Amino acid sequence: MNPPDQQWTRLVAAARRAEDPRDTAAPYGFATRVAARALARAPGSLLERFSLRALGLAALLAVVCVAANFSTVVGLFREDAGNSDDPVAEIVDLAS
């Protein structure tokens, strides 16, 4: 009986010499057909439908939050509003 390492070496060498007669190229137009099927399909799974609805709800909620706090957001960008909370600006005003 041969040692296992020698048997494995012969088996690997025989596998490397073997040729694969199969054609590995995709048929003509395969990528086009796959892309067309993927784009033609409407969202069908339950998870896809719920995720699209959740995305719409989140966008609506974001717009409502910005609209409700619009005056606060505008007040933050005024030039005179920023100086009252800045301690360095207050010290500079006191020194001058």
C-alpha positions in Angstrom: 0.0 0.0 0.0 1.3 3.5 -0.9 1.6 6.2 1.7 -1.3 8.7 1.7 0.9 11.7 0.7 2.1 9.9 -2.5 -1.4 8.9 -3.5 -2.6 12.5 -3.0 0.3 13.8 -5.1 -0.5 11.5 -7.9 -4.2 12.3 -7.8 -3.5 16.1 -7.9 -1.1 15.7 -10.8 -3.7 13.7 -12.7 -6.4 16.3 -12.0 -4.1 19.1 -13.3 -3.4 17.2 -16.6 -7.1 16.7 -17.3 -8.8 19.0 -19.8 -12.2 20.5 -19.4 -14.0 20.3 -22.8 -17.0 22.4 -21.6 -17.5 25.9 -23.0 -17.3 28.5 -20.2 -18.5 31.5 -22.2 -22.0 32.8 -21.6 -24.4 32.5 -24.6 -24.9 35.6 -26.8 -27.2 38.1 -25.3 -27.2 36.5 -21.8 -26.3 39.8 -20.0 -29.0 41.7 -21.9 -31.6 39.2 -21.0 -30.7 39.1 -17.4 -30.7 42.9 -17.1 -34.1 43.2 -19.0 -35.7 40.7 -16.6 -34.4 42.4 -13.5 -35.6 45.8 -14.7 -39.0 44.6 -16.0 -39.9 43.0 -12.7 -42.1 45.1 -10.3 -41.4 45.0 -6.6 -43.1 41.9 -5.6 -41.9 40.7 -2.3 -43.6 41.8 0.9 -40.3 43.1 2.3 -39.8 45.4 -0.7 -43.3 46.8 -0.5 -43.0 47.6 3.2 -39.5 49.0 2.8 -40.7 51.4 0.1 -43.6 52.5 2.2 -41.3 53.0 5.2 -39.0 55.1 3.1 -41.9 57.4 2.0 -43.1 57.7 5.6 -39.6 58.6 6.8 -39.2 61.2 4.1 -42.6 62.7 5.0 -41.7 62.8 8.7 -38.4 64.5 8.0 -40.2 67.2 6.0 -42.8 67.7 8.7 -40.0 68.1 11.4 -38.1 70.6 9.3 -41.4 72.6 8.7 -42.3 72.6 12.4 -38.8 73.8 13.5 -38.2 76.2 10.6 -38.2 79.3 12.7 -35.7 77.8 15.1 -33.4 76.7 12.2 -33.6 80.2 10.6 -32.8 81.8 14.0 -29.7 79.8 14.3 -28.3 81.2 11.1 -28.9 84.9 11.9 -25.7 86.9 12.5 -26.8 88.5 15.8 -28.1 85.3 17.4 -24.8 83.5 17.4 -22.9 86.0 19.6 -25.1 85.7 22.7 -24.1 82.1 23.3 -20.4 82.4 22.4 -18.3 83.1 25.6 -15.3 84.2 23.6 -17.4 86.8 21.7 -18.7 88.1 25.0 -15.2 88.5 26.4 -14.0 90.3 23.2 -17.0 92.6 23.4 -16.2 93.4 27.1 -12.5 94.1 26.2 -13.2 96.5 23.4 
